[in-house]
Amino acid sequence: MLSYLIDMYAKSRCVETAKRLFDIYECGERDQVTWNAMIAAYMHDEDRENSMLLFRKMLVENHLPNEVTISLILPACNTLGGIQVGKQIQAFAIRQILDTHVFVGTALVDMYAKCGAIELAEKVFDRMTEKNRVTYTTMILGFGQHGLGDRALSLFKTMQSIGIKPDGVTFVALLSACSHSGLVEEGLAVYKLMQEVGIVAMPEHYCCVVDLLGRAGRVEEAYEFLKDLGDNGNHVGIWGCLLAACKLHGMHELGKCISRRLFDLKQQNGNDSTGYCILMSNVLASMGKWDGVHLVRQAMKAKGLIKEPGVSWIYLHDKSHRFLSKDARHPESELIHAMVHGLALEMKPSDDSLDSFHLIYETSDLD
């Protein structure tokens, strides 16, 4: 019953209430399901630090994690301590004979790929005796993230040959892999295959196709593709991909048109498009349309849109250091900020690009 309540509060974004409920019970009254529910609550709230602390507390209090615990905590390694912590958890899983479970193996593949160790991800994948659709999709996504589109396509063919049917998520991973590897024609063929096998296209698929064409400089073709979608293309994310392509290839006039369309969609749907507003601002700035930049910034302030502060982690001397934008809690924050200020002065551009330089600092005020 306790685990169900913790899960309910977590999904309602009431993690503090879930933690208070967890703390009420004595150590001996908590079972694996309860610990897993609380770790999952932190992960659902994207609080990876507390999820890792709770995992360590679980070990200290002699509660052995199971395969669910390991698969829950591995994604936290993508930022907290990175690959070293992930390797330690893998070693623990091997000692407890938990690494044979398909979802533990899949979580390890995902963790290593996101930590930049695609060779280790592939090694884990190859050693797995049981693989399912999620496992193959995760490995395809990993190849794509590392620009190995050919490997992703090859693995997809293997997946088909052994009778594992792809789903919509598999095709998103495959389209993304083609996009990041410059495999335009192959990506378009994948999109056609998806339609042939009866997978209903979602905004994520459309966004991948637009990104595929846009990265290759075929921006006008991407624009025509988007217009042909009709109402299916009325999605902020898809138009945002096209706007990014316009910025990448300096297509300012089309970018201005798309910016207006994007802003209209935001007003119609009422969803948070802070990132796209900043992208619009940058496109207008690159055109020298400073009045437009000002209007976008004013609209953001009026609607209460705030840029999510950037967070970075670095792992040094067996310790994870977390940095939040404008955060002064780190014991050496004064020295760090002084160093960053000095670097900014060194990077100060020439007079003809000062406006863009100032825009960067103005945009950072939204943090």
N, C-alpha and C positions, 0 to 999 in steps of 0.2 A: 504493500500500500504506500509506503514511504517513497519508493522509487517512482511510482505513478504521480504522486503529488509534486515531487521535484521536477519531473519531466513536464508536468502541466505548467508550473510556474516559469520554468525556463522558456517554454514556447510562448508564454505571455510576456516575455522580456522582464520578468521579475526574478532575476538571478539572486539578488540579495535576500529575498524572501526564501528562495530555495535553499540558500546556504544556511540561513538561520534554522530552517527546518532540519537540515542535515546535521547541524551542530547540536541540536537538542538531544539527539539519540547518542547513547553511550557507544564507545568504540566497539564493544562486543555485540551490539545490536545491529551493526552495519554489515551487510553481506556484500558480495561482489556486485550484485545488481544495483544496490544503493550507491556504492562508490562509482560505478560506471555512469549512473544517472547524473551524478553531480559533476563528473568530468565532462560528460556530454553537454551539460547545462553551460559550463564555462566555454566550451568549444562553440556551442550555438551562439553564444554572446561574443564570440571572437576574442575572448580573454584567454589567450594561450599561456600567458605567464602563470595565472592561477590554476589552470588545468594541469600544467607541469608540476607546480608545487603540490597540488593535491595528489598527483600520481606518486610523487616521491614520499609524501606522507603515508600513502597507502602501503608502500613498501616498508617504511620505518615501523609501522604498526602491525607488520607481519600479516597483511592481507594480500595474498597472491593474486596478481592480475590474471585475467583469462584472455582468450583471443579477442573478445570484444574490447577490453581495456586497451590492448596494444593497438588495435585498428583505430580506436578513438584518439589516442595520444600521439600517434606518429605524425599527423598533419601539423601538430604544434612545432615539430622540428624544422619546418620550412623556414621559420624565422628565429626561433629561440635556440641559439646554439648551433643551429644548422646540422651539418652532416655528422659531427662528432657525437652529439647526443643521439641522433638517429642510429648510428652504429652501435652505441651502447644498448639501446632498446632492442635492436635486432639480436645482439649477443644474448640478452636476457631471454628473448623469445625462443632462440635456438636451445638454450639450456633447459627451458621449460617445455620444449617440444610443441611450441605454439606456432612456429613458422610454417608448419605444414598446412595450416588453415588457409583457404583460398583468399579470404578477405584480409588476413594479415599480410600475405604475400603481395596482394594488390596494393595495400597501403604502403608497403615498403617500396614497391615500384614507383608509386606516386611521389613518395618522400624523396627518394634519390634523384628522380628526374627534376623535381622542383628545386633541389639543392645544387643542381648543375652537374651531378654525377650520372650521366646517362649510361655510361658503361656499367656501373654498379646496378642501375635499374634493370638493364638488359640481362645482367648476370642472374639477378633474383628471378626475373621473368623466365629465363631458360631453365632454371632449376625447379620451378614449380611443377609438381606432378598433376595438379588440378588447376585448370584455368577456365574462367567463364567469360561472358561477353564484357563484363565490367573490366576484367583483367586485360583483355585485348584492347579495349577502348583506352584504358589508362596508358598502356605502352604506346599506342598510336599517338595519343596526345603528347606523351613525353618526347617521342621522335620529332613531332611537329614543333614543339617548343625549342628544340635544338636545331631547327632548320634541316632536319633529315627527312624531307618529304618522300624521297624514294624508298627509304626504309619503312616509312609509315604505309605507303601503298603496297609494298611487298608483304607486310604483315597482314594487311587487310585481305589480300588474296589468300594467304594461308588460313586466316580466320574463316573465310568463305568455303575453302576447300575441305575443311573438317566439319562443316555443317553448323557452325555457330552463326546465327543470324544477327546482323547489325541492327541497331535501333537508331532513333533520331540523334542521340548523343554521340554514337559512333561516327555518324556522318558529319556532325559538327567538328569533331576531333580531326577527321580526315580532311575536310575542307580547309580547316585552319592550318593543317600541316602543309597542304598545297600552297596556301596563301603565303606562309612564312618561308617557303622554299622557292617561290617564283615559278611554280608548276601550274601555269594558268590553264592550258588546254586540258591537262590531267584533272584539275579541279573542276572545270566545267563538265567534264565527262562524269566525274563523281556525282555532281549535282543532278545530271540527267539520269544516272543509274538510280539515285535515290528516289526520283519520281517514278521510275519504271518498276521498282520493287514495292511501291505503295506507301512509302514513308511520307506523311504529311509534313510539308515544309512549315517551319516556324520562323519567327523573326530572327532567331540566332543563325539559321541557315542562310537567310537572305543577307544578313549582315556579313557573313563569311564570303558570299559571292561578290558583294560590293567591295569588300576589302581585298579579295583576290584580284579583281580587275583594277581597283584603285592603286594598289601597290605597284602594279605593272605599268602604270601610266595610262591605262585605258579608262580614264575618268569619264569621258563622254559616254562610253559604252555602259559603264556602271550606272550613270545617270539615267540612260534609256531603260536599262533593266529595272531600275527602281520605279520609274514612271509606269512601266508596263504591269507592275504588281497591283496597281489600283489601290483599293482600300487596305489590302494586305501589307502595303508599304508604309502605312501611317504609323510608324513606330520611331520613337526618338533615337533608339540605338542604331537603326539602319541609316538614317539621315546623318547621324553623327559620324559613322564610318566614312560616308561620302565626303563630309566636310573635312575630315582628317586627310583624305586623299587630295582634296583641293589645296589644302595648306602644303602638303608634301610636294606637290608638283607646280605650285605657284599659280594655280588657276583662280585668280582673285575674284573676277566678276561672277563666275559660277559659284564660288564660295560665298559671295555676298548674297546671292539668290537663295542658296541652301540655308544660310544663316537665318534668313527671314522665315523660311519654311519650318526650320527647326524650332524657332521661337514660338511660332503659331501652334505647333504641335504641343509644346510645353504648356501653353496657356489652355489648350483644349483638354489635355489629359491630366494636367495638374501634378505631373510627376516631377521629382527632383532631378533637374538637369544641370546641376552646378558645373560639372566637368565640361559639358557641352557649351555652356555659357562662356566659360574661360577659353575654350577652343575658338568660339566665335570671336571673342575679344582679340585673341591672337591673330586670327585671320584678318580681321579689320585693321589691326595694327600693322600687319605686314603690307597692307595696301595704303597705309598712311591715312586711313579714315578714323582720325582721332575723335571726331564727334560721335561716330558710331561706337567706338570703344567706350566713351563716356556714357552713352545711352545704355549699353549692355550692363555696365557696372552699376548704374543707377537702378536699373530694373532688378538686378540681383539683390541690391540692398533693400529695395521696396518689398520684395517678395521674401526677404529673410533668408536668402540662399547663402550659405557659408561653405567655403572650401574646407573639406575634411583635412585636418592637419596631417602632414606627412610624418610617417614613423619609419625609423631605420633601426636595424640591429647589427651589431658586430660582435663576434666571439673572439675574445683574447684571453690567453692564460687561464683557460678552463672557466671563464666567466662570461656571461652574456651581458652586453651593454645596450641599453635601449635609449634611443634619441627621438624625442617628439619635437615638432616644429615650435620654436620659441619657448622650449622647456628649459628651466634653469635649475632643475632638481639634481642633475648630475654633479657630483662633488668637484669636478674639474670643468664645470660649464663656462666659467669666466675665461679660462685659457682656450677652450674650444671655440667660443664665440669670437675671441680676439683673433684666433687663427683664421676663422672663416672670413672675418672682416678684412684681414690682410689679403687673403686670396681674392676677395671680391674687388679690392682696389687694383690688384695685379691684372685682373681680367677686364678692367674698365675699358669699354670700346672707344673707338674714335668718335669725333663730334657728329659725324653724319649718321651714326646709329645710336645716339644717346636716347632718342625717344623710345626705342625698343628696350634699351637697358633700363630706363625708368619704369617701363611697363611691367617688367619682371618684378620690380620692387613694389609697384602699386598692387599687382595681383597678389603678392605675398601678404599684403595687408588684410586679405580676406581670410587668412588662416585663423 
